[in-house]
Amino acid sequence: MSGCDTGAMSVLDPNPKNGQKTLVTILGVMLGITVVIGVIATLASP
């Protein structure tokens, strides 16, 4: 067992499996909602 074996599982896989694609999509939507809320809060602040 090697301690750092990141060759097989890259974080940004060019052809991700279905579960990883779903996870990346969910994280992207969460980040997008956070950015939109931040922009709205900035514009709404006096």
TITOR-268935 format. One line per field, with one value per atom (N, C-alpha, C, O): residue number from 1; atom name; x, y, z. Coordinates in Angstrom, 3 decimals, always signed. Example, Ala and Ser with C-alpha at 12.3 -4.5 7.8 and 13.67 -1.06 7.14 Angstrom:
k <- [1; 1; 1; 1; 2; 2; 2; 2]
a <- [N; CA; C; O; N; CA; C; O]
X <- [+13.190; +12.300; +13.200; +14.236; +12.850; +13.670; +12.900; +13.409]
Y <- [-5.690; -4.500; -3.300; -3.319; -2.250; -1.060; +0.030; +1.138]
Z <- [+7.800; +7.800; +7.800; +8.465; +7.080; +7.140; +7.870; +8.039]
END
This chain:
k <- [1; 1; 1; 1; 2; 2; 2; 2; 3; 3; 3; 3; 4; 4; 4; 4; 5; 5; 5; 5; 6; 6; 6; 6; 7; 7; 7; 7; 8; 8; 8; 8; 9; 9; 9; 9; 10; 10; 10; 10; 11; 11; 11; 11; 12; 12; 12; 12; 13; 13; 13; 13; 14; 14; 14; 14; 15; 15; 15; 15; 16; 16; 16; 16; 17; 17; 17; 17; 18; 18; 18; 18; 19; 19; 19; 19; 20; 20; 20; 20; 21; 21; 21; 21; 22; 22; 22; 22; 23; 23; 23; 23; 24; 24; 24; 24; 25; 25; 25; 25; 26; 26; 26; 26; 27; 27; 27; 27; 28; 28; 28; 28; 29; 29; 29; 29; 30; 30; 30; 30; 31; 31; 31; 31; 32; 32; 32; 32; 33; 33; 33; 33; 34; 34; 34; 34; 35; 35; 35; 35; 36; 36; 36; 36; 37; 37; 37; 37; 38; 38; 38; 38; 39; 39; 39; 39; 40; 40; 40; 40; 41; 41; 41; 41; 42; 42; 42; 42; 43; 43; 43; 43; 44; 44; 44; 44; 45; 45; 45; 45; 46; 46; 46; 46]
a <- [N; CA; C; O; N; CA; C; O; N; CA; C; O; N; CA; C; O; N; CA; C; O; N; CA; C; O; N; CA; C; O; N; CA; C; O; N; CA; C; O; N; CA; C; O; N; CA; C; O; N; CA; C; O; N; CA; C; O; N; CA; C; O; N; CA; C; O; N; CA; C; O; N; CA; C; O; N; CA; C; O; N; CA; C; O; N; CA; C; O; N; CA; C; O; N; CA; C; O; N; CA; C; O; N; CA; C; O; N; CA; C; O; N; CA; C; O; N; CA; C; O; N; CA; C; O; N; CA; C; O; N; CA; C; O; N; CA; C; O; N; CA; C; O; N; CA; C; O; N; CA; C; O; N; CA; C; O; N; CA; C; O; N; CA; C; O; N; CA; C; O; N; CA; C; O; N; CA; C; O; N; CA; C; O; N; CA; C; O; N; CA; C; O; N; CA; C; O; N; CA; C; O; N; CA; C; O]
X <- [+0.846; +0.000; +0.881; +1.627; +0.781; +1.524; +0.666; -0.556; +1.303; +0.558; -0.081; -1.164; +0.584; +0.074; -0.119; +0.778; -1.269; -1.547; -2.662; -3.831; -2.281; -3.284; -3.319; -4.041; -2.560; -2.535; -3.825; -4.268; -4.434; -5.618; -6.855; -7.714; -6.954; -8.139; -7.737; -7.300; -7.882; -7.611; -8.883; -9.990; -8.717; -9.876; -10.675; -11.905; -9.974; -10.658; -10.432; -9.521; -11.268; -11.140; -11.722; -12.831; -11.026; -11.583; -12.893; -13.792; -13.000; -14.229; -14.723; -14.525; -15.362; -15.742; -16.882; -17.688; -16.934; -18.048; -19.303; -19.244; -20.430; -21.707; -21.795; -22.294; -21.332; -21.407; -20.544; -20.944; -19.345; -18.451; -19.016; -18.916; -19.609; -20.191; -21.326; -21.463; -22.142; -23.233; -22.686; -23.213; -21.616; -21.025; -20.464; -20.666; -19.763; -19.205; -20.321; -20.196; -21.404; -22.533; -23.162; -23.472; -23.356; -23.953; -23.056; -23.538; -21.751; -20.828; -20.814; -20.726; -20.901; -20.940; -22.189; -22.131; -23.319; -24.570; -24.520; -24.967; -23.973; -23.862; -22.968; -23.285; -21.841; -20.938; -21.612; -21.469; -22.345; -23.035; -24.092; -24.215; -24.856; -25.872; -25.216; -25.727; -24.076; -23.362; -22.902; -23.017; -22.386; -21.927; -23.095; -22.978; -24.220; -25.396; -25.901; -26.231; -25.964; -26.410; -25.445; -25.877; -24.145; -23.163; -23.321; -23.219; -23.568; -23.753; -25.018; -25.013; -26.105; -27.367; -27.198; -27.695; -26.499; -26.295; -25.430; -25.654; -24.455; -23.606; -24.405; -24.255; -25.243; -26.041; -27.123; -27.490; -27.640; -28.739; -28.236; -29.008; -26.942; -26.439; -26.337; -25.925; -26.707; -26.676; -25.258; -25.068]
Y <- [-1.188; +0.000; +1.237; +1.489; +2.006; +3.265; +4.368; +4.363; +5.303; +6.335; +7.356; +7.861; +7.673; +8.735; +8.158; +8.240; +7.580; +6.961; +7.748; +7.368; +8.844; +9.698; +9.498; +10.216; +8.542; +8.344; +7.750; +8.108; +6.848; +6.156; +7.033; +6.989; +7.827; +8.664; +10.128; +10.692; +10.743; +12.170; +12.921; +12.422; +14.112; +14.867; +15.356; +15.291; +15.848; +16.335; +15.321; +15.467; +14.301; +13.250; +13.751; +14.286; +13.601; +14.065; +13.368; +13.983; +12.088; +11.343; +10.768; +9.583; +11.589; +11.103; +10.107; +10.118; +9.242; +8.309; +9.073; +10.248; +8.391; +9.064; +9.671; +10.786; +8.979; +9.494; +10.723; +11.679; +10.694; +11.851; +13.043; +14.178; +12.804; +13.898; +14.545; +15.768; +13.727; +14.261; +15.093; +16.163; +14.592; +15.318; +16.656; +17.669; +16.675; +17.923; +18.896; +20.099; +18.383; +19.249; +19.859; +21.051; +19.057; +19.572; +20.631; +21.676; +20.366; +21.347; +22.632; +23.726; +22.509; +23.690; +24.518; +25.747; +23.848; +24.570; +25.281; +26.421; +24.602; +25.232; +26.463; +27.490; +26.362; +27.502; +28.628; +29.795; +28.300; +29.325; +30.047; +31.268; +29.314; +29.940; +30.865; +31.950; +30.434; +31.277; +32.574; +33.642; +32.495; +33.694; +34.625; +35.839; +34.066; +34.895; +35.597; +36.782; +34.875; +35.484; +36.591; +37.639; +36.365; +37.393; +38.651; +39.761; +38.488; +39.642; +40.396; +41.626; +39.671; +40.326; +41.066; +42.182; +40.459; +41.119; +42.374; +43.378; +42.315; +43.480; +44.612; +45.771; +44.283; +45.318; +45.880; +47.049; +45.054; +45.486; +46.274; +46.986; +46.153; +46.864; +48.361; +48.741; +49.204; +50.666; +51.207; +52.405]
Z <- [+0.000; +0.000; +0.000; +0.946; -1.081; -1.124; -0.519; -0.665; +0.152; +0.873; -0.048; +0.246; -1.177; -2.053; -3.441; -4.280; -3.686; -4.979; -5.664; -5.610; -6.307; -6.940; -8.448; -9.140; -8.977; -10.414; -10.943; -12.035; -10.189; -10.676; -10.584; -11.465; -9.527; -9.354; -9.407; -8.404; -10.568; -10.650; -10.268; -10.468; -9.723; -9.269; -10.465; -10.467; -11.483; -12.683; -13.802; -14.616; -13.825; -14.824; -16.145; -16.148; -17.251; -18.534; -18.889; -19.462; -18.550; -18.801; -17.483; -17.215; -16.656; -15.326; -15.395; -16.326; -14.387; -14.303; -13.899; -13.537; -13.968; -13.749; -12.355; -12.207; -11.348; -9.986; -9.798; -9.134; -10.390; -10.246; -11.013; -10.545; -12.183; -12.958; -12.174; -12.174; -11.505; -10.688; -9.535; -9.227; -8.893; -7.774; -8.230; -7.561; -9.358; -9.874; -10.236; -10.007; -10.797; -11.147; -9.907; -9.894; -8.860; -7.623; -6.999; -6.564; -6.953; -6.377; -7.204; -6.646; -8.523; -9.382; -9.160; -9.134; -8.998; -8.748; -7.397; -7.274; -6.382; -5.063; -5.116; -4.516; -5.840; -5.965; -6.733; -6.366; -7.793; -8.569; -7.750; -7.843; -6.949; -6.105; -5.087; -4.809; -4.525; -3.567; -4.217; -3.615; -5.431; -6.136; -6.434; -6.269; -6.872; -7.185; -5.934; -5.980; -4.812; -3.563; -3.143; -2.663; -3.320; -2.989; -3.828; -3.307; -5.116; -6.013; -5.635; -5.585; -5.368; -4.986; -3.672; -3.526; -2.704; -1.415; -1.581; -0.905; -2.469; -2.696; -3.336; -2.952; -4.302; -4.966; -4.060; -4.183; -3.147; -2.281; -1.080; -0.437; -0.771; +0.416; +0.111; -0.985; +1.062; +0.806; +0.699; +0.487]
END
